[in-house]
Amino acid sequence: MNEELKRLVKQKCNVTWEDVETEQRIEEILQDAIISIKHKIGVPTKEEIDFFKPGPERTLFKNYCFYEWNNKVSEFDKNYEHEILQLRQKYEVKQYGENE
């Protein structure tokens, strides 16, 4: 797990303490978020995204982790529908170009 990405998520979730239980939960959230965000924006499973790199992917990723941390992930899609659709279009165009 990328420690810098973990640090960004902990910062977004206002986690300033360290204990085993919290670290495990953050790591689970990170692992689930990578898969969920890639699925939502239409990125093939094997393709990598650098969620540490500044940009809309990182913003969406951190916000998803924040919602998951606060047990509100069910509200994420509704609140970030526009951003998800924009990124989905970006990756659809990219995949179309690669297939041509």
C-alpha positions as protocol buffer text, in pm:
chain_id: "A"
residue {
  index: 1
  type: MET
  ca { x: 0 y: 0 z: 0 }
}
residue {
  index: 2
  type: ASN
  ca { x: 135 y: 340 z: -93 }
}
residue {
  index: 3
  type: GLU
  ca { x: 211 y: 516 z: 236 }
}
residue {
  index: 4
  type: GLU
  ca { x: 171 y: 861 z: 81 }
}
residue {
  index: 5
  type: LEU
  ca { x: -174 y: 773 z: -46 }
}
residue {
  index: 6
  type: LYS
  ca { x: -260 y: 638 z: 297 }
}
residue {
  index: 7
  type: ARG
  ca { x: -138 y: 964 z: 452 }
}
residue {
  index: 8
  type: LEU
  ca { x: -357 y: 1169 z: 215 }
}
residue {
  index: 9
  type: VAL
  ca { x: -664 y: 964 z: 304 }
}
residue {
  index: 10
  type: LYS
  ca { x: -595 y: 988 z: 677 }
}
residue {
  index: 11
  type: GLN
  ca { x: -558 y: 1364 z: 637 }
}
residue {
  index: 12
  type: LYS
  ca { x: -887 y: 1387 z: 443 }
}
residue {
  index: 13
  type: CYS
  ca { x: -1062 y: 1184 z: 715 }
}
residue {
  index: 14
  type: ASN
  ca { x: -904 y: 1391 z: 994 }
}
residue {
  index: 15
  type: VAL
  ca { x: -735 y: 1084 z: 1143 }
}
residue {
  index: 16
  type: THR
  ca { x: -452 y: 1218 z: 1358 }
}
residue {
  index: 17
  type: TRP
  ca { x: -395 y: 913 z: 1578 }
}
residue {
  index: 18
  type: GLU
  ca { x: -243 y: 574 z: 1515 }
}
residue {
  index: 19
  type: ASP
  ca { x: -360 y: 239 z: 1641 }
}
residue {
  index: 20
  type: VAL
  ca { x: -382 y: -104 z: 1486 }
}
residue {
  index: 21
  type: GLU
  ca { x: -760 y: -101 z: 1440 }
}
residue {
  index: 22
  type: THR
  ca { x: -761 y: 239 z: 1269 }
}
residue {
  index: 23
  type: GLU
  ca { x: -471 y: 144 z: 1042 }
}
residue {
  index: 24
  type: GLN
  ca { x: -649 y: -174 z: 935 }
}
residue {
  index: 25
  type: ARG
  ca { x: -972 y: 13 z: 864 }
}
residue {
  index: 26
  type: ILE
  ca { x: -791 y: 279 z: 658 }
}
residue {
  index: 27
  type: GLU
  ca { x: -611 y: 8 z: 457 }
}
residue {
  index: 28
  type: GLU
  ca { x: -940 y: -173 z: 390 }
}
residue {
  index: 29
  type: ILE
  ca { x: -1101 y: 153 z: 281 }
}
residue {
  index: 30
  type: LEU
  ca { x: -809 y: 222 z: 47 }
}
residue {
  index: 31
  type: GLN
  ca { x: -823 y: -122 z: -110 }
}
residue {
  index: 32
  type: ASP
  ca { x: -1199 y: -105 z: -161 }
}
residue {
  index: 33
  type: ALA
  ca { x: -1182 y: 254 z: -289 }
}
residue {
  index: 34
  type: ILE
  ca { x: -930 y: 167 z: -560 }
}
residue {
  index: 35
  type: ILE
  ca { x: -1159 y: -103 z: -698 }
}
residue {
  index: 36
  type: SER
  ca { x: -1480 y: 101 z: -655 }
}
residue {
  index: 37
  type: ILE
  ca { x: -1355 y: 420 z: -815 }
}
residue {
  index: 38
  type: LYS
  ca { x: -1200 y: 235 z: -1109 }
}
residue {
  index: 39
  type: HIS
  ca { x: -1533 y: 58 z: -1164 }
}
residue {
  index: 40
  type: LYS
  ca { x: -1738 y: 378 z: -1133 }
}
residue {
  index: 41
  type: ILE
  ca { x: -1527 y: 569 z: -1386 }
}
residue {
  index: 42
  type: GLY
  ca { x: -1495 y: 276 z: -1627 }
}
residue {
  index: 43
  type: VAL
  ca { x: -1127 y: 192 z: -1595 }
}
residue {
  index: 44
  type: PRO
  ca { x: -1035 y: -168 z: -1681 }
}
residue {
  index: 45
  type: THR
  ca { x: -940 y: -372 z: -1375 }
}
residue {
  index: 46
  type: LYS
  ca { x: -581 y: -427 z: -1491 }
}
residue {
  index: 47
  type: GLU
  ca { x: -517 y: -61 z: -1574 }
}
residue {
  index: 48
  type: GLU
  ca { x: -343 y: 138 z: -1303 }
}
residue {
  index: 49
  type: ILE
  ca { x: -441 y: 487 z: -1191 }
}
residue {
  index: 50
  type: ASP
  ca { x: -206 y: 702 z: -987 }
}
residue {
  index: 51
  type: PHE
  ca { x: -444 y: 826 z: -719 }
}
residue {
  index: 52
  type: PHE
  ca { x: -157 y: 1017 z: -558 }
}
residue {
  index: 53
  type: LYS
  ca { x: -117 y: 1241 z: -865 }
}
residue {
  index: 54
  type: PRO
  ca { x: -318 y: 1565 z: -831 }
}
residue {
  index: 55
  type: GLY
  ca { x: -630 y: 1571 z: -1043 }
}
residue {
  index: 56
  type: PRO
  ca { x: -997 y: 1478 z: -1051 }
}
residue {
  index: 57
  type: GLU
  ca { x: -924 y: 1108 z: -998 }
}
residue {
  index: 58
  type: ARG
  ca { x: -742 y: 1181 z: -672 }
}
residue {
  index: 59
  type: THR
  ca { x: -1015 y: 1418 z: -556 }
}
residue {
  index: 60
  type: LEU
  ca { x: -1286 y: 1163 z: -625 }
}
residue {
  index: 61
  type: PHE
  ca { x: -1081 y: 890 z: -458 }
}
residue {
  index: 62
  type: LYS
  ca { x: -1020 y: 1090 z: -140 }
}
residue {
  index: 63
  type: ASN
  ca { x: -1386 y: 1190 z: -119 }
}
residue {
  index: 64
  type: TYR
  ca { x: -1495 y: 829 z: -161 }
}
residue {
  index: 65
  type: CYS
  ca { x: -1264 y: 730 z: 125 }
}
residue {
  index: 66
  type: PHE
  ca { x: -1405 y: 1011 z: 338 }
}
residue {
  index: 67
  type: TYR
  ca { x: -1761 y: 891 z: 278 }
}
residue {
  index: 68
  type: GLU
  ca { x: -1659 y: 532 z: 354 }
}
residue {
  index: 69
  type: TRP
  ca { x: -1482 y: 641 z: 674 }
}
residue {
  index: 70
  type: ASN
  ca { x: -1801 y: 813 z: 787 }
}
residue {
  index: 71
  type: ASN
  ca { x: -2024 y: 518 z: 689 }
}
residue {
  index: 72
  type: LYS
  ca { x: -2202 y: 730 z: 425 }
}
residue {
  index: 73
  type: VAL
  ca { x: -2079 y: 563 z: 106 }
}
residue {
  index: 74
  type: SER
  ca { x: -2441 y: 509 z: -2 }
}
residue {
  index: 75
  type: GLU
  ca { x: -2466 y: 886 z: -54 }
}
residue {
  index: 76
  type: PHE
  ca { x: -2145 y: 915 z: -255 }
}
residue {
  index: 77
  type: ASP
  ca { x: -2282 y: 835 z: -602 }
}
residue {
  index: 78
  type: LYS
  ca { x: -2565 y: 1087 z: -569 }
}
residue {
  index: 79
  type: ASN
  ca { x: -2335 y: 1365 z: -448 }
}
residue {
  index: 80
  type: TYR
  ca { x: -2056 y: 1301 z: -701 }
}
residue {
  index: 81
  type: GLU
  ca { x: -2259 y: 1188 z: -1002 }
}
residue {
  index: 82
  type: HIS
  ca { x: -2134 y: 1476 z: -1220 }
}
residue {
  index: 83
  type: GLU
  ca { x: -1767 y: 1410 z: -1141 }
}
residue {
  index: 84
  type: ILE
  ca { x: -1808 y: 1034 z: -1194 }
}
residue {
  index: 85
  type: LEU
  ca { x: -1971 y: 1089 z: -1534 }
}
residue {
  index: 86
  type: GLN
  ca { x: -1701 y: 1334 z: -1644 }
}
residue {
  index: 87
  type: LEU
  ca { x: -1425 y: 1087 z: -1560 }
}
residue {
  index: 88
  type: ARG
  ca { x: -1618 y: 800 z: -1713 }
}
residue {
  index: 89
  type: GLN
  ca { x: -1641 y: 993 z: -2041 }
}
residue {
  index: 90
  type: LYS
  ca { x: -1267 y: 1063 z: -2026 }
}
residue {
  index: 91
  type: TYR
  ca { x: -1183 y: 694 z: -1993 }
}
residue {
  index: 92
  type: GLU
  ca { x: -1440 y: 588 z: -2256 }
}
residue {
  index: 93
  type: VAL
  ca { x: -1277 y: 823 z: -2507 }
}
residue {
  index: 94
  type: LYS
  ca { x: -934 y: 696 z: -2409 }
}
residue {
  index: 95
  type: GLN
  ca { x: -1039 y: 333 z: -2455 }
}
residue {
  index: 96
  type: TYR
  ca { x: -1208 y: 413 z: -2786 }
}
residue {
  index: 97
  type: GLY
  ca { x: -887 y: 574 z: -2911 }
}
residue {
  index: 98
  type: GLU
  ca { x: -680 y: 274 z: -2805 }
}
residue {
  index: 99
  type: ASN
  ca { x: -917 y: 35 z: -2984 }
}
residue {
  index: 100
  type: GLU
  ca { x: -905 y: 225 z: -3314 }
}
